[in-house]
Structures are given as C-alpha cells and as structure tokens.
C-alpha cells in the first residue's frame, strides 16, 4: 500500500516538474506564473511589516554608498 502511495506521489511530482519545464519556454505562461505568485498587501499590512528604523538606516547607507561611488567615478574620469 505504501508503494502505491509513493508511486502516486512520484507521478504527481513528475507531472508538476514536466508541466513547469514546458512553461519555461512559453514567455506568456512564465509571466502569468510569476504574477500569480504576487500577493497584494494593504497599507495596514505594509505598515505592520516594515521596520521603519531599519528602512531609514538602509536608505542612509545606500545614499552614502551612492555618494562615495559618484566621487570615485568623478576621480576615475579625471585620471583618464
């Protein structure tokens, strides 16, 4: 009985893999699969999920990084 169950599960998994591989070549199906996995969040959920302090720190770090990168690029342009 267990063998039958394992065979059914294996067939089911194999069918899912085969179906997925067939959709890889189909751009429309791939896009549909991608967007079907999106889940809309309400503003209340987003407010609850986002750590505002951490987000502000990350934004400050990214601003610092971009500023230093811009300076490096200017220096690079002056060298050549």
C-alpha positions in Angstrom: 0.0 0.0 0.0 2.9 2.4 0.8 4.5 1.6 -2.5 1.3 2.6 -4.3 1.2 5.9 -2.4 4.8 6.6 -3.2 4.3 5.9 -6.8 1.3 8.2 -6.9 3.3 11.0 -5.2 6.2 10.5 -7.5 3.9 10.6 -10.6 2.3 13.7 -9.2 5.7 15.4 -8.6 7.0 14.3 -12.0 3.9 15.7 -13.7 4.4 19.0 -11.9 8.0 19.2 -13.0 7.1 18.3 -16.5 4.4 21.0 -16.6 6.8 23.6 -15.2 9.5 22.7 -17.7 7.1 23.1 -20.5 6.1 26.5 -19.4 9.7 27.7 -19.2 9.8 28.1 -22.9 6.5 29.9 -23.0 7.0 33.6 -22.1 3.3 34.3 -21.5 2.9 31.3 -19.2 6.1 32.2 -17.3 4.9 35.8 -16.8 1.5 34.6 -15.7 3.1 32.2 -13.2 5.3 35.0 -11.9 2.4 37.4 -11.4 0.1 34.8 -10.0 2.5 34.4 -7.1 2.2 38.1 -6.1 0.1 38.9 -3.1 -1.2 42.4 -2.7 -0.7 43.9 0.7 -2.9 46.5 2.3 -1.4 49.7 3.7 -2.0 48.4 7.2 -0.1 45.2 6.5 2.8 47.1 5.0 2.9 49.4 7.9 3.0 46.4 10.3 5.6 44.5 8.3 8.1 47.3 7.6 10.6 48.2 10.3 10.8 51.9 9.7 14.0 52.4 11.7 15.8 49.7 9.8 14.5 51.0 6.5 15.8 54.5 7.3 19.2 53.1 8.2 19.4 51.2 4.9 18.3 54.2 2.9 21.0 56.3 4.6 23.6 53.6 3.9 22.6 53.5 0.2 22.8 57.3 0.0 26.3 57.2 1.5 27.3 54.4 -0.9 26.0 56.2 -4.0 27.7 59.4 -2.9 31.1 57.7 -2.5 30.6 55.8 -5.8 29.8 59.1 -7.6 33.0 60.6 -6.1 35.1 57.6 -7.2 33.6 57.8 -10.7 34.5 61.5 -10.9 38.0 60.7 -9.7 38.3 58.0 -12.3 37.2 60.3 -15.1 39.8 62.9 -14.1 42.6 60.3 -14.2 41.8 59.5 -17.8 
